Structures are given as structure tokens and as C-alpha cells.
Amino acid sequence: MRPRSLAEVSDRHRAGQEFGITLREFLDEFYLANREERQNMIEVEPAVIGDTRKDAYLGAVGEHLAQRWNLDHIPKWTLGATRFLDWPWFDEPFNSAKPQMILLMESPVALRRRQQIFTESEPLRRARMPRDSRAIAHERVFEFAQ
């Protein structure tokens, strides 16, 4: 059974499950849920993992999902001190200057504003992610650039 909350993602990772897989399984559930369920899925604060990048990333995910899917509010726990980084973190394998400049521009506000996490424009993309005007526009820009 897939996790039904960000808190469960943290709990499962702390119990030994792989963080990335657990988070992706949560996203699959999130994208299948209705608006009210989605708000509930990010409402409870995840336990601190102890890895500053993962703890900050969970905060960024909570904020980004609330903003991206126009939920009622951004959970207050996303503003906690453990949900911020003191130094920039670029998603792998972007360890050279040119790709990093692109990520500086593309990263969603929730990731770059507080956590200094730099990644592609739709870092939480999954096959089950609903299509909306933002996703379609991004696909058109990508097609045009090729």
C-alpha cells in the first residue's frame, strides 16, 4: 500500500524504506485524490528525518503541492526551521555551471525561495499527474526548443 501523506513518507523512510521511491508512491496517491483529500495528505507535519536535504525537500514538496494544485492553504509546518537549507542544493547530475543556470531559472518558487533546492520546472511529475494548462504550456515550450 502506498503512503497517503507526507508524514507517512517520513515515517516509512525512517523505518528503512528508500526516500525517493516512497515519495514517488505518495505522489501517485496524491494525484489520484480529490482536492479535499490532497489538502489532508500534506497537512500533518512529517517527522524530522535528520538529513537536512530530505527534511527541507519535504517542506518544499508540501508548499509546492499546495501552490501548484491551488489547495486551501500552505501547511504552517513547511515554514519550520528544519525545512530550510543554509546552502544551495542542485538536483543531480547538474554539477556544472551551465545546467545550474537553467535550474536557477526553472525551479519552482517553493523549492528555490526557501530551501535553495534547484531542480527542473516540474520536479514532482508522475504518469498519474493530472494534465492542466501549465503542463501543456510547458510541453509546447519544450517542443519549440527542440
C-alpha positions as CSV (number, residue, x, y, z in Angstrom):
1,M,0.0,0.0,0.0
2,R,1.4,3.4,-1.0
3,P,1.8,6.2,1.6
4,R,-1.2,8.6,1.9
5,S,0.6,11.5,3.5
6,L,3.9,13.3,3.6
7,A,4.1,12.3,7.2
8,E,3.9,8.7,6.2
9,V,6.7,9.2,3.7
10,S,8.9,10.4,6.5
11,D,7.9,7.5,8.8
12,R,8.5,4.9,6.2
13,H,11.9,6.3,5.3
14,R,12.9,6.4,9.0
15,A,11.8,2.7,9.1
16,G,14.3,1.9,6.3
17,Q,12.4,2.4,3.0
18,E,14.1,4.3,0.2
19,F,13.1,8.0,0.3
20,G,12.7,8.6,-3.4
21,I,10.6,5.5,-4.0
22,T,8.4,6.3,-1.0
23,L,7.9,9.9,-2.1
24,R,7.0,8.9,-5.7
25,E,4.5,6.4,-4.4
26,F,3.0,9.2,-2.3
27,L,2.8,11.5,-5.4
28,D,0.9,8.8,-7.3
29,E,-1.7,8.7,-4.5
30,F,-1.8,12.5,-4.3
31,Y,-2.5,12.9,-8.0
32,L,-5.4,10.4,-7.8
33,A,-7.0,12.1,-4.8
34,N,-9.6,14.9,-4.9
35,R,-8.9,18.4,-3.7
36,E,-10.0,17.9,-0.1
37,E,-8.1,14.7,0.2
38,R,-5.0,16.4,-1.2
39,Q,-5.1,19.1,1.5
40,N,-5.3,16.4,4.2
41,M,-2.4,14.5,2.6
42,I,0.0,17.3,3.2
43,E,-1.5,18.8,6.4
44,V,0.3,16.7,9.1
45,E,3.9,17.6,9.6
46,P,6.3,14.8,8.7
47,A,8.7,13.7,11.4
48,V,12.2,15.1,11.1
49,I,14.4,12.6,9.2
50,G,17.7,14.0,10.3
51,D,19.0,14.5,6.8
52,T,18.8,18.3,6.2
53,R,18.3,17.9,2.4
54,K,15.4,15.5,2.8
55,D,13.8,17.5,5.6
56,A,14.0,20.6,3.5
57,Y,12.7,18.8,0.5
58,L,9.6,17.6,2.3
59,G,8.9,21.2,3.3
60,A,9.3,22.3,-0.3
61,V,7.1,19.5,-1.6
62,G,4.4,20.4,0.9
63,E,4.4,24.0,-0.1
64,H,4.8,23.3,-3.8
65,L,1.9,20.9,-3.9
66,A,-0.4,23.3,-2.1
67,Q,0.5,26.1,-4.5
68,R,0.6,24.1,-7.7
69,W,-2.8,22.5,-7.1
70,N,-4.5,25.6,-5.6
71,L,-5.2,23.9,-2.3
72,D,-6.8,25.9,0.6
73,H,-3.6,26.8,2.3
74,I,0.1,26.0,2.6
75,P,0.7,24.0,5.8
76,K,2.4,26.0,8.5
77,W,4.9,23.2,9.2
78,T,6.6,24.0,5.9
79,L,7.9,27.2,7.4
80,G,9.7,25.4,10.3
81,A,13.5,25.9,10.6
82,T,14.2,22.2,9.7
83,R,12.5,22.8,6.4
84,F,15.2,25.2,5.1
85,L,18.8,24.7,3.8
86,D,21.7,27.1,4.5
87,W,23.4,26.3,1.2
88,P,22.2,25.6,-2.4
89,W,21.5,22.1,-3.4
90,F,21.3,21.2,-7.1
91,D,19.5,18.1,-8.2
92,E,21.9,15.5,-9.6
93,P,23.6,15.3,-12.1
94,F,23.7,19.1,-12.6
95,N,27.2,19.8,-11.2
96,S,28.4,22.2,-13.9
97,A,27.7,25.9,-14.3
98,K,25.5,25.9,-17.5
99,P,22.9,23.4,-16.3
100,Q,22.8,25.0,-12.9
101,M,21.9,28.4,-14.5
102,I,18.9,26.7,-16.2
103,L,17.8,25.2,-12.9
104,L,18.1,28.6,-11.2
105,M,15.5,29.9,-13.6
106,E,13.2,26.9,-13.9
107,S,13.0,25.7,-10.2
108,P,9.6,26.2,-8.7
109,V,9.4,29.0,-6.2
110,A,8.6,26.7,-3.2
111,L,11.9,24.9,-3.8
112,R,14.3,27.8,-4.6
113,R,12.8,30.5,-2.4
114,R,13.2,28.9,1.0
115,Q,15.2,25.6,0.6
116,Q,17.6,26.7,-2.1
117,I,16.8,23.4,-3.9
118,F,17.3,23.8,-7.6
119,T,15.6,21.3,-10.0
120,E,13.6,21.2,-13.2
121,S,10.3,23.0,-13.5
122,E,8.1,20.0,-12.8
123,P,10.2,18.1,-10.2
124,L,7.1,16.1,-8.9
125,R,6.0,14.9,-12.4
126,R,4.5,11.4,-12.4
127,A,2.5,9.5,-15.0
128,R,-0.6,9.9,-12.9
129,M,-0.1,13.7,-12.6
130,P,-3.2,15.4,-14.0
131,R,-2.7,17.5,-17.1
132,D,-3.5,21.1,-16.8
133,S,-2.8,24.3,-18.7
134,R,0.6,24.8,-17.0
135,A,1.7,21.3,-18.0
136,I,0.5,21.7,-21.6
137,A,2.2,25.1,-21.9
138,H,5.5,23.6,-20.6
139,E,5.3,20.8,-23.2
140,R,4.8,23.3,-26.0
141,V,7.8,25.3,-24.9
142,F,9.9,22.1,-24.8
143,E,8.7,21.0,-28.3
144,F,9.5,24.5,-29.7
145,A,13.0,24.5,-28.2
146,Q,14.0,21.2,-29.9
